[in-house]
Amino acid sequence: MIVVHAILLVVFTIYFGWMLVLIWGWSINQKKTKSSSLENLAMSVLIPFRNESEHLHQLLSSLTALKYDKAKVEFIFINDHSDDNSVELLKQGLKHFPFPYNMISLDESSFGKKRAIEAGVSVASYPLLVTTDADCLHSENWLQEINNLAVTGCDFIIAPVINKKQSGLLSNIQQIESLLLAGITVGSAKLKIPLLCSGANLTYTKSLFKNLDPYKNNYEVLSGDDMFFLEKVVKENSLINIGVSFDSEVQTEGSKSLSDMFSRSIRWAAKSNQIKIPLSIIFGAIVLITNFSILFMIALVILGDDSIVFFIKLCAIKTAIDVLFLVLLANRYRRYETIMYFPIMVVFYPFYLLTISVGVVLSSPSWKGR
């Protein structure tokens, strides 16, 4: 049992170290240039969509409220073979849209988000590209905050995505997960070792996209447009100016049922087998091993092991570090009520990760009928 204790101590110590580094990265203050002293760069915003009729109204309302020079931005909506009434609703909504826009559709031989983004890039008028999703909400200064960083010469800008503020147990569990992922995204990017990014809030230059050709050899993977791009960026890290836009968060829709939540997570996890970012792989393995170790300790206690005090100490320290990170994130994104749900998350998350891991092995993830 001494050997087991030693292994568990090493596992948890490594986890503690990683999380403290990410918390430090999150807490680093960035120098900000007053937006009033900066020019507005011209940018093209790419929004792929497929069967998003229930989200288009709030998307357009969100975009309409943006504060940005109308002469310096265009919105490109790319229809990925929607078979609901998304196209008709979007055409109707765009009649009163205040910004320049274009709407295109993929031809019959092309499908998928990656092809949609490529189609958007091909018709984009401007050298700076911003991508987001049709189920997102954007703060009124979203583009301005991106611009404030882009003018400094960043080629690839990572920004946070969090779940919309909603009530209920399932919603708050997902909000906790999205907050922690946003913290990892921002914290690692500030330290110049990006582990994650999201295509719902990603900015890059057209020249970088064309030079790296990020989707080559991975079109068959349903998702991952963002992480495959990040993989190629990390490989060329010394040649690319990576930035993180701390204040340009985007809010996205959470899953409406537990089964949808598991399905989405399995789809996201499945793509990780194809993505080879060394530090992301290491960090993901540490998180999995740490949570599986908790399940292992629970099993030992059930079987009568008398090391419960040692196990409680390890879990208590882990929980304290996680809570510290969550409190910092909840304060920044005004999600204070999520903190009260964290005890449930502590119990739920190891079993959740185990289920996701089994699901990746045993199931074939699908997305919107594909």
Buried (B, 14 or more C-beta within 10 A) or exposed (E): EEEBEEEBEEBBEBBBEBBEBBBEBBEEEEEEEEBEEBEBBBBBBBBBBBBBBEBBEBBBEBBEEBEBBEEBBBBBBBBBBBEEEBBEBBEEBBEEBEBBBBBBBBEEEBBBBBBBBBBBBEEBEBEBBBBBBBBBBBBEBBBBBBBBBBBEEBBBBBBBBBBBBEEEEBBBBBBBBBBBBBBBBBBBBBBEBBBBBBBBBBBBBBEBBEBBEBBEEBBEBBBBBBBBBBBBBBEEEEEBEBBBBBBBBBBBBBBEEEEEBBBBBBBBBBBBEBBEBEEBBEBBEBBBBBBBBBEBBBEBBEEEBEBEEBBEEBBEBBBEBBBEBBBBBBEBBEBEEBBEBBEEBBEBBBEBBBEBBEBBEEEEBEEEEE
